[in-house]
Amino acid sequence: MMNQIFTVEGMTCGHCEKAVSKALLFIDPNAKVTIDLAQKMVVVESNQPREVLAKAITEEGYTVAT
């Protein structure tokens, strides 16, 4: 499993956190997702390609900066 770090714009609350986590876990049920709202950072431990994980986040309505 690889750690992938994303800077995500638009996450402001617990609901946002849950939505992003749920989207990522839908793609990879075995992923470990850590979210830091203050830093706008999402760390995903997963074997899925970065593009696939980023797409799951953007499909929830958030912007992946990196």
Phi, psi and omega per residue, in radians:
M1 nan 2.431 -3.137
M2 -1.919 2.506 3.014
N3 -1.488 2.211 3.098
Q4 -2.146 2.295 -3.075
I5 -1.954 2.263 3.128
F6 -2.133 2.444 2.935
T7 -1.696 2.119 -3.017
V8 -2.088 2.092 3.101
E9 -1.503 2.491 3.033
G10 1.807 -0.187 3.101
M11 -1.428 2.112 -3.083
T12 -2.248 -0.230 -3.017
C13 -2.618 3.124 3.125
G14 -1.066 -0.602 3.112
H15 -1.096 -0.750 3.109
C16 -1.053 -0.787 -3.137
E17 -1.012 -0.808 3.142
K18 -1.130 -0.708 -3.116
A19 -1.110 -0.778 -3.140
V20 -1.166 -0.783 3.124
S21 -1.042 -0.803 -3.117
K22 -1.073 -0.747 -3.139
A23 -1.090 -0.747 -3.126
L24 -1.215 -0.696 3.137
L25 -1.239 -0.418 3.045
F26 -1.156 -0.693 3.125
I27 -1.234 -0.738 -3.113
D28 -2.457 1.671 -3.102
P29 -1.041 -0.340 -3.129
N30 -1.657 0.030 -3.112
A31 -1.180 2.651 3.001
K32 -1.923 2.073 -3.061
V33 -1.963 2.208 3.069
T34 -2.158 2.234 -3.093
I35 -2.146 2.309 3.057
D36 -2.059 1.738 -3.083
L37 -1.064 -0.718 -3.107
A38 -1.064 -0.665 -3.133
Q39 -1.585 -0.066 -3.070
K40 0.986 0.667 -3.036
M41 -2.020 2.365 3.049
V42 -2.141 2.142 3.083
V43 -1.913 2.185 -3.117
V44 -2.124 2.156 3.034
E45 -1.720 1.880 -3.013
S46 -2.786 2.750 3.042
N47 -1.624 -0.048 -3.131
Q48 -1.245 2.595 3.096
P49 -1.081 2.569 -3.127
R50 -0.934 -0.745 -3.104
E51 -1.056 -0.679 -3.118
V52 -1.160 -0.749 3.130
L53 -1.168 -0.751 3.128
A54 -1.085 -0.693 3.135
K55 -1.109 -0.684 3.117
A56 -1.080 -0.678 3.127
I57 -1.199 -0.804 -3.103
T58 -1.171 -0.561 3.114
E59 -1.183 -0.336 3.048
E60 -1.431 -0.124 3.084
G61 1.790 0.230 -3.133
Y62 -1.886 2.786 -3.121
T63 -1.832 2.177 3.086
V64 -1.573 2.018 -3.093
A65 -1.453 -0.665 3.139
T66 -2.428 nan nan
